[in-house]
């Protein structure tokens, strides 16, 4: 969704979003996006919260709204449909992505390698593929880590190409200002 928001589309909101960013002060830092995202991911993986989402449709809808908001929080500093005052530049973009991947990857590692079922709900549901509850949880954690790795590699590639393009534009701009205009 954020990729579809061009600066032209966002122009009417730019002034409002910039005033929100100023009001947030230090919380408008890109690292806040990772913290918000990770907090929401980890909170909803607490067994009691997970069970509440399974048992109540309104809580389940809230869970997905939180995942959506967390996704916007973590991706906004990378995509920046409206330029931020505190932006990620150079290699900090890659550091941001690596920090996000490692932080959420710990949850995937826990789910993949744990020997106890984290979510008792799954101990009492029918076994569709013949997997035990723990095997299902381990597979879910592994799928989570593979999905994160695929997204990380794609994001790295896109951001690297974008960084190269920006570097080239900066170099052309620098050369244009350094070369004296022909006298004629």
HUGI-V745622 format. One line per field, one symbol per residue. ss: DSSP state (2 for helix, 1 for strand, 0 for the rest). burial: I if it has 24 or more other ideal C-beta (glycine too) atoms within 12 Angstrom, else O. A space follows every 50 residues. Layout:
# HUGI-V745622
ss = ???
burial = ???
This chain:
# HUGI-V745622
ss = 02220022222222222222222222220222222222222222002222 22222022222222222222222222222000000000000222222222 22222222222220000002222200000000222222222222222222 2222222222222222222222222222000000
burial = OOOOOOOOOOOOOOOOIOOOIOOOOOOIOIIIIIIIIIOIIIOIIOOOII OOIOOOOOOOOOIOOIIOOIIOIIIIIIIIIIOIOOOIOOOOIIOIIOII IOIIIOIIOOIIOIOOIIIOOIOOOOOOOOOOIOOIIIOIIOOIIOOIOO IIOOIIOOIOOOOOOOOOOOOOOOOOOOOOOOOO
